[in-house]
Amino acid sequence: MSLPRVPRHRPRPKLRAIPRQKSAAAAYAEMQQLAVEKQRLQQELDAIEERRLQIQERFQEINQALATLGQEAASFAQMPPATPPKPSPSRTGESFLVIDY
């Protein structure tokens, strides 16, 4: 799974077919647009920060698991090889009982 590519340039603002008249209402409308965009961008930053923290936490878990498994592997390497168990004399002549239902 790959993440979507982030554009490397700042997106251009949308051009309006008819430019707004210079007025207090136009200024307030543009302020509202910018405030909404600022809020959206802040939410996006918060989500990215939360995801970054999740990824860092997972890195720490993986590093800890790698260290633990490395220690286990080292301890197994120091152990003498296990010898296969010898068959017991009572099991050599054992017969099986078949039950028919």
N, C-alpha and C positions, 0 to 999 in steps of 0.2 A: 504494500500500500504506500503510495507516494503522496506527499502533501502538495497542494496546489502551489504553483510558482507565485512568488510575491513580485509585483511589478517593481522595477528599480527606479522608476521615475514617479514623480507626484502626478496623480491624475488631474487633468485639466478640468476646471469648472465648466458646467454645462452652459452653453450659450443660449440666450433667450432670443426668440424671433423678434420680439418687440422690446427694446430696452425700457426699463422702468423709468418713470419720471422721477426726478430728484424731489423727494418730499420726506416728511417725517415718517409717514406710513411706510414708504419704501425702505427707509433706513431701519425701522423696527422689524419689517418683514425679513430683511437680510440678517439682522441681528438674531432673529428667531431661527432662521436657517442655520446660521453658524453655531448657535447654542445647541441645536439638535445634532449637528454633525460632531461637535465637541463631545457631547454626551455619548454618542455612538462609538466614537474613537476611544473614549475612556473605558467603556464597557469592553471593547475589543482588547485593549491593553490589559485590563484586569483578567480576562479569560486567558490571554497569552501567558501572563505571570502565573496564574494558577496551573496551567499546563506545564510550564517550566519547572515549577516546584514538584509536580507529580513525576516528571521525568528525572529530576535530581534524586528524589526519594527512591525511585526504581533503580537508578544507578547505584545508590548506596546498598540496596538490598542485593543486587547482583554482585557487587564487590564483596560483600559479607559472605554470600553463598560460595563465591569462588575461593575465598580464603579458607572457609570451613572445609570445602571439598579438597582443597590442596593439602590441608593438614591431615584429612582422612587418608588421602592417597599416600602421603608420606608415611603415615603410621602403618598402612597395609604393606608398604614396600619394606619396612623393617621387620615385619613378622616372618617367621619361617614358613615355607610352603606347607599347605595342609596335606596330610597323607590320607589316601582313601581308606575308609573303614574296612576292616577285614571281615569276611562273612563269618557268622557264628556257626558252629557245628550243628546246632539244632535246626537251622533253616535249610540245610543242604538236602535233606531227605523229606522235606515237607510236601504233603499232598494237598490238593485243593478240593474243597467240598462244593459240589454243585447242587443248588436247590432249585427244583422245578416247581413253579407255581401253577 
